[in-house]
Amino acid sequence: MAQAAFAPEPAPQAPDPTSPSPESSGQSQGPTDRPTGPSFDVLRWHDEPWTAQLALDLLPETNGPKVEVLSGSVIVTPHAGIDHQSVERELPYLLHRAARRAGYWVYPEINLISGKDLYIPDIAVLRSSGGGRAAIDIRQAVLLGEIVSPGNRRKDVIDRPREYAAVGVPFFLRVDLRNRVPTLALYELADGEYRPTAAAAAGTTFVMTRPFAFSLDPAELLDEAAPLGGEVGPIGGDEAAGEGDVER
């Protein structure tokens, strides 16, 4: 699924004295258009580098797209496909049951602050409960997991593991769903890099012992295939035929 990045816009230029003023032209003035509370409209006028705290303060909470901050830019990622959602429903629940026996807590898609950056991993295992918090310091994470999305494969396979390793997250879990054959792979941090410690594909058993004991056949993570003929056609019905589905 494609991402959209919102970098700070250039600072506004000084007004041209020969141009008509907003008042005389009937146009509304910029400051009066700015939201008074959290709003995505702020992405249009905020002209300073973004930080995790700014995003938490100025942008609204949402159950829609992921909104992260990386290197001063806001990164917006739409919801992934149904298989991704199936795994995100099942795996955190199963992991949490095992993690609690070891004193850990598991959450899907929570805000993690790393310096000025804001990450929202698909799965986070924390050393303590995050109850009542809007965001957690990434140093509280003992394991972070990403479900690989076709449109963001580089981010999930290369970029995020590298970023999580750089801040010292001890374990990384990757879930790959290529060809609807789920595969789990666990990596442990050693000498600044993640090294594989366990892996299994659907039809076999994934077993890990650290940071807590957990086992699973990855095949259990996906729902059965949707019946044929249930696909959603182009938006707008026959009139929009030929436009196809759009990834934004």
N, C-alpha and C positions, 0 to 999 in steps of 0.2 A: 504494500500500500504506500502510495506516494506521501512525502512529507512536504510541508510548506515552512519556510524559514522567514521570520520577520526581523530584519536587522534594523537598528536605529536609523531613522530618516535624517537627511542633512538638516542642519539648523535652518530655520526660516530666514529668508533674505530681508534686508531692510526695505520698507515700503518705498515705491517710486513716488516722489512728491508730485509728479505730473499725472499720476493715475488717480481716478476718482476714489474717494474714501468708501469703506464698506457701508457707512451710513447713507451717503448720497446715492450709492448704486443700489441700495435696497438689499445688499447681501448681509447675512448674519456674520457677526464677528466670531473668530476662532474660539476664544476662551469660553463664550457662552454656549458653544456646541460641545464642550468637553463634558464627559460624564462626571457626576458628583459621587458616584459609588463604583464598586468593581464592575468593569465592563470591557468587552473585547474591543470596543471602539477606541480604547486607549492605544491599541496597536497602530492607529493611524497618525497619532500626533506625538507619541513619546519619542524624543530625539536623543536620549542618552542610552549607553549600553545597559542591557537588561541584566538583572541579578535574580537569584532565587527569591530573595526577600521582596524585591519589587514585584515579581510575578505573583507572589502570594498575596501581596497587599492590593495590587491594582487590577488583577484579572479575576473574574468570578470563578467559583467552584463549579465544576461541570462533570456530568456523567457521560459526556460526549467524547470528543477527541482528546487525546493526550496533549498536554501543553507543558513542554519542558524548556529549560534554558541551558544553552551551551555556548560558551565563549562570547557572551554578550548578546546573543540572538535568541529569540523565542522560536521554538520548533513545535509545529502543530502537526499531529499525526491522526488521521481519521481512524475509526474503528476498523480492525482487521476482519477477515472473513469468519464464517460460522465455525470452521474447524478450530481456528485460533480461540474463539470464544468457548468452545466445548472444553478445550484443554485448560483454559483459564478458570473454568467453573470447577472442573474435577480435581486437577492437580493440587492447587493450594489447599483444598479441603482435605485431601488425603495426606498431604505433607504436614498439615497442621496437627492432625491427630497423632502422628508419630513425633513431631517436634515437641509437643507439649510434654511428652513423657521425659524429654531431655531438658525441659525448662526453656524452650524457645517458642517464639510466636511467628506465625506465617500470615502474610497479607498479600492480596493481589493489588497491583497498581496503586502504590502509595507514594506520596511525595517524599523524596530523599534529597537533602541538601548536602552538597559537596562544595564548600567554599562559596563562590558566587553562582555555581551551576545548580540546576534543579533536574533531577532524574526521576522518571516514573518507570521502574522496571516492572515486567509482567508479574514477577513473584519476588517477594522479599522475606527472608527469615531473619528475625531480629532477636537480640539477646534479651530484650525485655518488652513488655507490652507497650504498644503505641496508643492505647486507648485514650481518647480525649484530645489527641494532638492533631494538628493540621499537617505537620511535616516532622520528619525525623532526621537527625544527623546520620549521614551515610556510615559513619564509624560504628553505629549500633548494629549494622548488618553483618551477619555471619555468613550468609549465602544470598546471592542475587541470581535470578533466573530470567531468561528471555526466550520467548516462543518465536521462532524464526518466521518472519513474514516474507512472502516472495518479493514484494517491492522494496523491502528494507533489509535484504539479506546481508549486505556489507555491515550495516549498523549492528545487527544482532549477532553476527558471527565474528566480526573483527573489531569494530569501533568500541562497542560497549564492554566486551571483556577487557580490552586494553585500558579503558577508562576506569573500570572497577578495580583492576589490578593495581593501577597507579595510586589509588587511595587506600589500598591494603585490604580490600574485602577478601576474606579467606577462601571462599568457595564460589564457583560459578556453575550454574546449571543451564544447559542449552537443550531446548526441545525443538526438533526438526520434524516437519510434517510433509516433506516432499513425497508426492505420489500417494498421499494419504496413508503412509506407513510411518507411524510415530517412532521417533528415536530419542532416547534420553542420553545425555552425556554429562558427566560430572567432572569438574576440574578443580584442582587445589592449587593455591598460590604457593610458589616456591621460587625464591631468588627473583622476585618481582614479576614472574610470569605464571600463567595458569598451565598446569600439566594434567593430562587426563588420568583419572583414577578409576572410573567405572563408565560403562556404556552398554546399551542394549536396545534392540529394535523390537517392534511388535512381534509377538509370538515367542519371545524369550523373556527372561526375568531380569529387570534392572535391580541391582543390589548395591546399596551404599551403607557404610558403617560410620562415616564421618561427614558432617558434624553431628549426625544422629543416625540411628538405624532406620532404614526404610527400604522396602522392596515393592516392585510393581511390574506387571506386564504392560508395556506402553500401549498395547492395543486397547486397554480399558479406557483410554483417555478420549477416544473419538466416538461420536455418535455414529449410528449406521448411516449409510449414504441416503440422501434424499431421494424419493421416488422420481422416476422419469416423468417429464411433463410438468414438473412443479417449478421450473425456472421462471424468474421474473423477466418479462420482456422489457424493451426500451421504455424509459420514462415517457409518459404521455400517450402510451398505446400506439396504435397503428400510425398515427400522425407523425410520430417521432421515429418511425422505422428508418434504420440506416444510421442513426446517430450512435447507437450502441451504448454500453455502460461507460461511465466516465469516472476515472480516478482523479480526485482532486488533491 
